[in-house]
Amino acid sequence: MNIEMSDFSTYIKFFISLCALVNPIGMIPIFTSITSHQNRTERNNTNFIANLSVVIILCTSLFLGNYILELFGISINSFRIAGGILIIMIALSMLNGKLMSDMRQKNQIKSSISKNIAVVPLAMPLIAGPGAISSTIVWSTNYSGIGNILGCTIVIILFSILCWLLFKAAPFFVFLLGNTGINIITRIMGLLLMSLGIEFIITGIKTWLSI
């Protein structure tokens, strides 16, 4: 499948899927919690390193994901279905409000025993987690042209910039939205995410049946 660079709707859809998968607004309280022991300079440094790591991780998945699948003999249709199931599981956790509480508990423990939290757990698995990596690999196989890969790379960079800006303004958003507002956004993102996961599964099954 190939698209023209002028078809921005595809890149917008990829950007929205990353936002729904990661839910950066919902990550704000977690970022605030695991960097609570840091001063402003250290927090900004953690924010920058984390999002730079996200760009590296997702771009690696974008450029090499298809080769990794071929190396292990995994078909893209099987990966679409597996990725869709994983995304639906994440979406269910978001809708039930379990994902945020689980991540808070786990990462409060990790932040207390590790000073280098920018890459682990912030960049991976909180931002560039299995869902985001799986989605990126699926997109790389659907739109494999050089121009399209470049477009998706720009989307990943823009997404990381968005996360960087949101985390930089974390204290303001926590004050403005509060826990209730963040929980509402998390559930809306969960619903969008579930729809995306179902679409991955349906596409994988349809393509597999047509072979």
N, C-alpha and C positions, 0 to 999 in steps of 0.2 A: 504494500500500500504506500502511495506517495502523495504528498500534498505540496502545494505551492507555498512559498514563504509568505505570500500575501494573505494566506488564509489564517488570519490571526485568531479566529474562533477556536481552532485546534489548540493553539498555545494557551489561550485563555482557559480552555477546559483543563489542560494539564496543570496550569497554575492553580486553578480552583481545587483540583483533585489533591494537590500537595497541601493546600491550606486545610482541606477537610481532613486529610489523613493525619496531619501533624497537629492541627488546631493550635496555632501559635498563641492565640489569645488565652486559651485554656492552659497553656504552658506558663503563663506569666506568674501565677502564684507559686508554681514549682520552682521556676528560676529564682524568684525572690527568696524562697525558702532555702534552697541549696547554696545560695550566695550570701546568706544573711551574716556569715562570719567574715565577709570581705569588706574592705573599704571601697569607696567609689571608684578609685583607679583600678583596683584589683577586679572589681565587678565588670568594669568596661573592658578590661583585658580578657576576662573569661568570656564575655559576650562575643568579642571579636574572634577569638580563637575557635570558639564553638561553631560559629556560623561559617568560618573559613573551612573548618573540618567538614561541615555539612556539604559545602560545595564540592570538596574533593571526593567525599564518599558517594554522593549522588551522581557526579560526573563520571566516576569510575564505573558505577552501575550502568550509566547511560552508554558509555563507549565499549565496555567489555562484557556487559550482561549477556548478550547473545552468544559470545564465545564461551562464557562460563557454562551456559546451558548446553551448548554443543559438546563441551568437554565431558560433561556428566551424562550425556545422552538423554537430556530432558527436552521434550517437545514444548514449543511455546504454548500450545493449547493446554497441556497439562499444567504448565506454570501459570497460565491465566486462571484456570479453575482453582488451583491451590492458592494463588494470590487473592482471588475473589473471596474464598472461604476465610482466609486470614483477615481480610479487610472487614468482612461482615462480623467476625468475632470481635474485632476492635470496636466496630460501630455499636454492637450490642453493649459492650462495656461502657461506652460513652453515654448511651441512652439510659443505662441503668445507674450511671453515676459512680460505677465501681472503678473505672480506669484511673480517674484523678486521685481518689483516695489511696489506691494501691501504689501509684507512682509517688505520692507524697511520702508515704511510710517508707518505701524502699529507698528513696533518694535522700531522706533525712538521715538514714543510717549510713549510706554511702558517703554523704558529704561530711559526716563526723569523723570518718576514718581516712579520707583522701582529700588532699589539698588540690590536686590536679583534676578538677571536675569538668573542665571545658570540653574535653574529648569524650570521656566516660564519667558520668552517664549522660551529660547534657547533649552533646552532638550525636552520640550513639549510646543507647537506643532511643532516647527521648525524642529527638528531632528526626534524624535519619534512621528510623527504626525499620523493622522488617516490612511493614506496610508501605512506607515511602520507597524503600529499595525495590520491593516487588513491583509497585506501580511504575517506577522509572524504567525497569527492565522491560515491562510490557509495552510501554510507550516507545522504547528504543527499537523494539522488534516490529511494531506497527508502522512506524514512520522512520525508515532506515536511511533515507537519503542524507547526503552530507549537509545540505541546506537545512533539512528538518532537524538533524542532530544538533546543528549550530543553534537553531531556534530554541530547542529544548534546553540547551546549555544556558542560553540567555534567561530562560524562564527560571531555571534553578538558581542562577545568580540573583535575579530579582526577588525570588522567594526568600533567599538567605538575607538579602538586604531588608526585606519586610520584617523577618524575625529579629534581625539586629535592632531595627528601629523600635519594635514593640518591646523587646527586652530592655532597651536603653530607657524607655519611658515606663518601665514596669511599675514603679511606685505610684505614678499618676493613674495608670489604668486600674490598679488594685483599689485605689481610693475612689475612682469614678464609677467603676462597675460593681465592685463589691463581689462577694461570693455568689450572690443570687444571679447577678448579671452574667458572670463567667459560667455558671452552671447552665443557664439558658442557652448561651452561645455554644457550649459544649454539646448539648443535646441536639441543637439544630445541625451542627457539623456531623454528629453521629448519624442523623437521618440521611443527609447527603452522602455520607460515606457508605452507608448500607446500600443505597441505590447504585453507587459506583461499583461496589463489590458484586452485586447481582448482575450488572452489565458485563463485568469481566467473565463471570461464570457462563452467562448465556452466550457470549461471543465465543468462548472456548468450546462449548458444547456444539454450537452451530457449525463452527469451522471443522471440528473433529468429525461430525456426522457427514459433512459434505466431501470428506476425503475419499 
